[in-house]
Amino acid sequence: MSTLDDPLPWVRTVAARLAISTWRRTRNRVRAQSRHGPQADLPELSADQVAGGGTA
């Protein structure tokens, strides 16, 4: 129970885990983009599509 008196180790552990998680997500995103290339350009919306309100 003495470890509950000092929150610093817990804060350091959580901060390290968050940093590692962020780094992994960024690394995986960069790998996926290099593997699949940039997103294809989508055609621009016409004035009819924007003004129509998108009926479904």
Buried (B, 14 or more C-beta within 10 A) or exposed (E): EEEEEEEEEEEEEEEEEEEEEEEEEEEEEEEEEEEEEEEEEEEEEEEEEEEEEEEE
